[in-house]
Amino acid sequence: MSATSAQLKQQNATSPGTTGPGATGPDRYRGEIEHGLKVVPVKHWGRWVLSAVVAFVILQFLWSLASNEKWQWDVFAEYFFAPSVLNSLVLTLQLTVISGVIGFALGAVLAVFRLSKSPLLNAAAWWYIWFFRSVPLVVQILVWYNLGYLYPTLGLGTPFTTDFWLAEFPTTTLISAFAAATIGLSLHQAAYSAEIIRAGILSVDQGQVEAAASLGLPRRIRFFRITLPQAARAIVPNAFNEIIGLVKGTSVVFIVALPELFYTVQVIYNRNQRVIPLLLVAVVWYAIITTVLSVAQYYVERRYARGAVRELPPTPIQRARQWVSEQWSRLGDNPSQGGGADAAAHATTPSTPAGAGDRAPGEGEPAHERATSAAPGVTVAKRAAAASVADAAGACDAADAAGPTAALTTTAQRRNGGTR
């Protein structure tokens, strides 16, 4: 027997869906019976020990939550849906949405400026990003809130003068606490969004842009239809991280006495001295918002992954269905008889001829039948490929049996037939 046919038999014996040493699932037990092999699973002692420690810590923490009366869950339940807390939650969401939209819109413009060939636009965007990433957010909000000390009035008029003959407004009236918080959060967010968007655009292969340009597509079409959709896959994860950070970053606007979620909770526990239950109210609401955004991030990333992967990652519902189906199918498995899917595979396999038990598996069968019967669980395409490889192995066996002269004669005949 040649080396090719021997390798083929070894591959058929260890391919998925067979009864060889590499078989998994129900076929594993059939392989133990037919080949007399004992499959010993790998023991992950370190993983088991760490899992036990983590499970113990989680259970201990849950037990303390249920047994420690100082958590005061009754106070938590009383204020969780309180009208003042819900109103402050709405204000927090408003600040997040407005600041996020303005921040990412301005960040996209700054990212384009950073990629521009104009030295002025590039330098202006770089200095903007450097400045607003250097100054703390609390300081920015305080400066905007106290802008009236620097400029008592703002308006439109003659440039480089204070002659506001078109329109004039008192600064303290124009920039309220909400406006100062929105401006500070938006400008701060724009600096970080610009770098995220710029990195996403740079992640697109340059060949994509060159191919679009060679087709004669306008620059606007190239950017919005070619570059930006591919860059979105790299932008989305970091963008959602920034949005989640922005939700929690709104808590710093308490410095201007704006009644968002954290400020309202502070006011309440300063009156009744129930600090921990009220802080837990804010923590749970922040966790709910973060969970919703995380779920949205998963599905948005899954949508933009359509052009990058052949099979989309399964959703949590699909994973749950797959797990249930696997557990349900295992109920019919029998190590000695091979029930369930194993029985179905045996039902579709042709009966074994007499005397087959005295020879090795697949011996005495045609090459294509060996490849087909050795892998009952594979697809039709895989069976066809296995049959083709088996036929080639059979040809090699015949050439080895006939000798090198016959092999050379066959090769010469093929060449002559090809020339004719």
C-alpha positions in Angstrom: 0.0 0.0 0.0 1.3 3.4 -0.9 1.9 6.3 1.5 -1.0 8.2 0.0 -3.6 5.6 0.7 -2.3 5.1 4.2 -2.6 8.8 4.9 -6.1 8.7 3.4 -7.2 5.9 5.8 -5.7 7.8 8.7 -7.6 10.9 7.8 -10.8 9.0 7.4 -10.3 7.4 10.7 -9.7 10.7 12.5 -12.1 13.0 10.6 -15.1 14.6 12.3 -18.2 12.4 12.2 -16.2 9.1 12.1 -15.4 6.5 14.7 -11.7 7.1 14.9 -9.6 8.5 17.8 -10.5 12.1 16.7 -14.2 11.5 16.9 -16.3 13.6 19.2 -19.9 13.4 20.6 -21.8 10.2 20.3 -19.3 8.8 17.8 -16.7 8.7 20.6 -18.3 5.8 22.3 -18.7 3.8 19.0 -15.0 4.4 18.4 -14.1 3.0 21.8 -16.0 -0.2 21.0 -14.8 -0.7 17.4 -11.2 0.2 17.8 -10.7 -0.7 21.5 -9.4 2.8 22.4 -10.0 4.5 25.7 -10.6 8.2 25.4 -9.3 10.1 28.5 -10.5 13.7 28.8 -8.1 16.4 29.6 -8.3 17.5 33.2 -8.1 21.3 33.7 -7.2 21.4 37.4 -6.3 25.1 37.4 -9.5 26.1 35.6 -11.6 24.1 38.1 -9.9 25.6 41.1 -10.2 29.2 39.8 -13.9 28.6 38.9 -14.5 27.3 42.4 -12.9 30.4 44.0 -14.9 32.7 41.7 -18.1 30.9 42.5 -17.4 31.1 46.2 -16.7 34.8 46.1 -19.9 35.5 44.1 -22.0 33.4 46.4 -20.5 35.0 49.5 -21.3 38.5 48.1 -24.9 37.5 47.2 -25.3 36.1 50.7 -24.1 39.3 52.3 -26.5 41.3 50.1 -29.4 39.2 51.4 -28.4 38.9 55.1 -26.9 42.3 55.9 -29.8 44.6 57.0 -27.6 47.7 56.6 -28.2 47.7 52.9 -31.8 48.8 53.7 -33.5 47.4 50.7 -36.8 48.9 51.8 -35.3 52.4 51.5 -33.9 51.4 48.1 -37.3 50.3 46.9 -39.0 53.4 48.2 -36.7 55.8 46.2 -36.0 53.8 43.1 -39.1 55.0 41.4 -39.5 58.2 43.2 -40.6 61.1 41.0 -37.6 63.2 41.8 -35.2 60.3 40.8 -37.1 59.7 37.6 -37.0 63.4 36.6 -33.3 63.5 37.3 -32.9 60.3 35.2 -34.6 62.0 32.2 -32.3 65.0 32.6 -29.3 62.6 32.6 -30.5 61.0 29.4 -31.1 64.4 27.7 -27.6 65.5 28.5 -26.2 62.3 27.2 -28.1 62.4 23.9 -27.5 66.1 23.1 -23.8 66.0 24.1 -23.2 62.7 22.3 -24.8 64.0 19.0 -23.0 67.3 19.1 -19.7 65.7 20.2 -19.6 63.0 17.5 -20.7 65.4 14.8 -18.0 67.9 15.7 -15.6 65.0 16.2 -16.2 63.8 12.6 -15.4 67.3 11.3 -12.2 67.4 13.3 -11.2 63.9 12.1 -11.6 65.1 8.5 -9.5 68.2 9.3 -6.8 66.0 10.9 -6.7 64.0 7.6 -6.7 67.0 5.5 -3.7 68.1 3.5 -4.3 71.7 4.5 -1.6 72.6 7.2 -4.0 75.2 8.7 -6.9 72.8 9.1 -4.7 70.0 10.3 -2.9 72.2 12.9 -6.2 73.7 14.1 -7.8 70.3 14.7 -4.6 69.0 16.4 -4.5 72.0 18.9 -8.2 71.7 19.6 -7.9 68.0 20.5 -4.8 68.6 22.5 -6.4 71.4 24.6 -9.7 69.8 25.4 -8.1 66.5 26.3 -5.7 68.3 28.6 -8.2 70.3 30.6 -10.4 68.3 33.1 -14.1 68.2 32.3 -15.1 69.8 35.6 -12.9 72.8 34.9 -14.4 73.2 31.4 -17.9 73.2 32.8 -17.0 75.7 35.5 -15.4 78.0 33.0 -18.4 78.0 30.7 -20.8 78.5 33.7 -18.7 81.5 34.8 -18.0 82.9 31.4 -20.0 86.1 32.3 -17.0 87.2 34.5 -14.9 87.4 31.4 -17.4 88.5 28.8 -20.5 90.2 30.4 -22.2 90.5 27.0 -22.1 88.4 23.8 -23.4 89.5 20.5 -22.9 90.1 16.8 -21.6 93.3 15.3 -18.4 94.8 13.9 -15.4 92.4 14.0 -12.6 93.0 16.5 -14.8 95.5 18.5 -17.4 95.4 21.2 -19.9 97.2 19.0 -22.7 94.6 18.9 -25.1 96.5 16.7 -26.8 93.3 15.2 -27.6 91.5 18.5 -26.5 91.6 22.1 -27.2 89.2 25.0 -26.2 89.1 28.7 -23.8 86.2 29.1 -25.3 85.0 32.4 -28.7 84.9 30.8 -27.5 83.2 27.6 -25.4 80.5 29.3 -27.5 78.8 31.9 -26.4 75.8 34.0 -27.9 73.4 31.4 -26.2 75.2 28.6 -22.8 75.3 30.4 -23.1 71.5 31.1 -24.1 70.8 27.5 -21.3 72.9 26.0 -18.7 71.5 28.3 -19.7 67.9 27.7 -20.0 68.3 23.9 -16.7 70.0 23.3 -14.9 67.5 25.6 -16.5 64.6 23.8 -15.6 66.0 20.4 -11.9 65.8 21.1 -12.1 62.1 21.9 -14.5 61.3 19.1 -12.3 62.9 16.6 -9.4 60.5 17.4 -11.8 57.5 17.3 -13.2 58.4 13.9 -9.8 59.2 12.5 -8.4 55.8 13.6 -11.4 54.1 12.1 -10.9 55.8 8.7 -7.2 55.0 8.8 -8.0 51.3 9.4 -9.6 51.0 6.0 -7.3 49.3 3.4 -5.8 51.9 1.1 -6.5 49.6 -1.8 -10.2 50.0 -1.3 -9.9 53.8 -1.8 -7.6 53.3 -4.8 -10.0 50.8 -6.4 -13.0 53.2 -5.9 -10.9 56.1 -7.4 -10.0 53.9 -10.4 -13.7 53.4 -11.1 -14.1 57.2 -11.4 -16.4 57.5 -8.3 -16.6 61.0 -6.9 -14.8 61.7 -3.7 -18.0 62.2 -1.7 -19.3 58.8 -2.9 -16.0 57.2 -2.1 -16.0 58.5 1.5 -19.7 57.8 2.4 -20.2 54.6 0.5 -16.8 52.9 0.5 -14.6 54.3 3.3 -17.1 55.1 6.1 -19.1 51.8 6.1 -15.8 49.9 6.5 -14.5 52.3 9.1 -17.7 51.9 11.1 -16.7 48.4 12.2 -13.6 49.8 13.9 -15.4 53.0 15.2 -18.5 51.4 16.8 -16.9 49.6 19.8 -14.9 52.7 20.9 -17.8 55.0 20.1 -20.1 53.0 22.4 -17.4 53.0 25.1 -17.4 56.8 24.9 -21.2 57.0 25.1 -21.3 54.8 28.2 -18.6 57.0 29.7 -20.6 60.0 28.8 -23.6 58.7 30.7 -21.5 58.4 33.8 -19.7 61.6 33.0 -22.9 63.6 33.3 -22.5 63.1 37.1 -19.9 65.8 37.2 -22.5 68.5 36.3 -23.5 68.5 40.0 -20.8 71.2 40.3 -23.2 73.7 38.7 -26.2 72.5 40.8 -27.9 70.8 37.8 -30.4 68.2 39.2 -29.2 65.2 37.3 -29.3 61.7 38.8 -26.3 61.8 41.0 -27.0 65.4 42.3 -30.6 64.4 43.2 -29.5 61.4 45.1 -27.0 63.5 47.0 -29.7 66.0 48.0 -31.9 63.2 49.3 -29.3 61.4 51.4 -28.1 64.7 52.8 -31.6 65.2 54.2 -32.3 61.6 55.5 -28.7 60.4 56.0 -29.5 57.1 54.1 -26.3 57.3 52.1 -25.8 53.7 51.0 -29.4 52.9 49.8 -29.6 56.2 47.8 -26.2 55.6 46.2 -27.4 52.1 45.3 -30.3 53.7 43.5 -28.0 55.7 41.3 -25.7 52.7 40.7 -28.6 50.5 39.6 -30.0 53.1 37.2 -26.5 53.6 35.7 -26.1 49.9 35.3 -29.5 49.6 33.5 -28.5 52.3 31.0 -25.1 50.7 30.5 -26.8 47.3 29.9 -29.1 48.7 27.3 -26.3 50.4 25.5 -24.2 47.2 25.6 -26.9 45.2 24.0 -27.3 47.8 21.3 -23.6 47.8 20.7 -23.6 44.0 20.2 -26.2 44.1 17.5 -24.7 47.1 15.8 -21.3 45.4 15.7 -23.0 42.3 14.4 -24.5 44.2 11.5 -21.3 45.9 10.5 -19.5 42.5 10.6 -21.5 41.2 7.7 -18.8 42.2 5.2 -15.9 41.0 7.2 -16.9 37.5 8.4 -18.5 34.6 6.5 -20.8 33.6 9.4 -22.2 36.2 11.8 -21.7 35.5 15.5 -24.8 33.9 17.0 -27.1 36.1 19.1 -27.7 35.2 22.8 -31.1 33.8 21.8 -29.5 31.6 19.1 -26.9 30.4 21.6 -29.6 29.5 24.1 -31.5 27.5 21.4 -28.4 25.7 20.3 -27.5 24.8 23.9 -31.0 23.5 24.6 -31.0 21.4 21.4 -27.6 20.0 22.3 -28.7 19.1 25.8 -32.0 17.6 24.4 -30.1 15.5 21.9 -27.8 14.1 24.6 -30.8 12.6 26.4 -31.0 9.9 23.7 -27.3 9.1 23.6 -26.3 5.6 24.8 -22.5 4.8 25.0 -23.1 1.1 24.3 -25.7 1.5 21.5 -25.1 5.0 20.2 -28.7 6.4 20.4 -30.0 9.7 19.1 -28.0 11.1 16.3 -25.8 8.0 16.5 -28.7 5.7 15.8 -29.7 7.9 12.8 -26.2 7.6 11.4 -26.3 3.8 11.7 -29.7 3.7 10.1 -28.5 5.5 7.0 -25.3 3.3 6.8 -25.4 0.3 4.5 -25.3 -3.1 6.2 -21.9 -4.7 6.6 -21.3 -7.8 4.4 -20.5 -11.2 5.9 -17.0 -11.6 7.0 -16.4 -7.8 7.3 -15.6 -8.1 11.0 -12.5 -10.2 10.2 -10.9 -7.4 8.3 -9.9 -3.8 9.0 -12.5 -1.1 8.5 -12.8 -0.2 4.8 -10.6 -3.1 3.6 -11.9 -4.9 0.6 -14.3 -2.0 -0.4 -14.0 0.3 -3.4 -12.2 3.5 -2.7 -15.2 5.7 -3.1 -17.3 3.5 -0.9 -14.7 3.6 1.8 -14.7 7.4 1.8 -18.5 7.6 1.8 -19.1 5.0 4.6 -16.3 6.3 6.8 -17.9 9.6 7.2 -21.7 9.2 7.5 -22.2 12.5 9.2 -20.4 14.8 6.7 -22.2 16.8 4.0 -22.6 15.7 0.4 -19.8 18.1 -0.8 -17.4 16.6 1.7 -18.4 13.1 0.7 -17.7 13.9 -3.0 -14.3 15.4 -2.1 -13.5 12.4 0.0 -14.5 10.1 -2.8 -12.2 12.0 -5.2 -9.3 11.7 -2.9 -10.1 8.0 -2.3 -10.1 7.4 -6.1 -6.7 9.0 -6.4 -5.4 6.8 -3.6 -6.8 3.8 -5.3 -5.0 4.8 -8.5 -1.8 5.1 -6.6 -2.3 1.6 -5.1 -2.9 0.2 -8.6 0.3 1.9 -9.9 2.3 0.5 -7.0 1.0 -3.0 -7.6 1.7 -2.9 -11.4 5.2 -1.6 -10.9 7.1 1.5 -12.0 6.9 0.5 -15.7 3.1 0.5 -15.7 3.0 3.8 -14.0 5.3 5.3 -16.6 3.2 3.8 -19.4 0.0 5.2 -17.9 1.7 8.7 -17.7 2.8 8.5 -21.3 -0.6 7.5 -22.5 -2.1 10.5 -20.7 0.4 12.8 -22.3 -0.2 11.4 -25.8 -4.0 11.6 -25.2 -3.6 15.2 -24.1 -1.5 16.1 -27.2 -4.0 14.5 -29.5 
